[in-house]
Amino acid sequence: MSPVLTPHAIRYRVVDVFTKEALLGNPLAVFPNATGLDDATMQKIAKELNLSETVFIGPATRPDCAASVRIFTSTREMPFAGHPTVGASYVLLEIGSVPKDTERFVLEEKIGPVPVRVETNGTGRPKIWLTTPPISFGRTFDRALCAKVLGLETADLLDVPPGFVTAGNPGVFVAVRTKAAVDRAWVDSSALRNLEANQPMPFFLFVFAPVSGGAYSRMFARRGMLEDPATGSATGPLAAYMMRHDLAASADGTQLISEQGTKMGRRSILHILVHGEQGAEGIEVGGYVTPVIEGVMTVALARTARPL
């Protein structure tokens, strides 16, 4: 006998992450109470909203975590992502699920516990930091091939090997000489297939130019949206890659900024704080969040599910 489906109204919020100004940064939908939603329904909701990611918050299964966070793109679930972690933290603070005077808490994600730090500085708007999961380096790639994939000339690239770096979401990092080269980049699908050959999992392409104080960046991926306005999960690896190749200071306390999304009209500012030499004691990624929408979505749930 098929379950009886009944409509339920579910509240959600949309926030712009890594910006102080609405309609910039990376938009994120947050469902603060996802109790009663199964995996298939969460995936359908994420596809309906068609943002780079949608977050569903539920009770944590670990005693050291404040909440469980499930992260979905329009096509699949992610083990970890940066702007959803920062945006979900902001909403948890706003609705009081985490007390507003809390300075540190932990979120449970598929990758594991993700520490969050709240910096207020008496401004009334918190800067929210996440600690990047462990970063690992993989193989390097041919500069000429990477240039071709990005529609650039080999001479546009710095003389450092493009490299595979991951903190849960794998990416290939490509350093170029100028912001203009970053803005000219586009993805050549046929060349991308050569780059993807023999790779065990999907990856994103992160192209950046070192600038004073950090990097000017863009990220391309095949995950529902070709370009991402702000990629927090790539920003810790970006800092690690830059330090490894002497493109940024590597001392304890180094602070950097990655400006991303500007070319697509969604300028995002991602702050980076390095702890220990070469980030040996962790790399934090932080930024501001701006609320944009409060809404209600009606979905059909099995009658046995708890109303939301």
Buried (B, 14 or more C-beta within 10 A) or exposed (E): EEEEEEEBEBBBBBBBBBBBEEEBBBBBBBBBBBBBBEEEBBBBBBBEBEBBBBBBBBEBEEEEBBBBBBBBBBEEBBEBBBBBBBBBBBBBBBBEBBEEEBEEBBBBBBBBBBBBBBBEEEEEEBBBBBBBBEBEBBEBBEBEBBBBBBEBEEEBBBEBBBBBBBBBBBBBBBBBBBBEBBBBBEBBEEBBEEBBEEEEEEBBBBBBBBBEEBBBBBBBBBBBBEBBBBBBBBBBBBBBBBBBBEBBEBEEEBEBBBBBBBBEEBBBBBBBBBBBEBBEEBBBBBBBBBBBEEEEBEBEBBEEBEEB
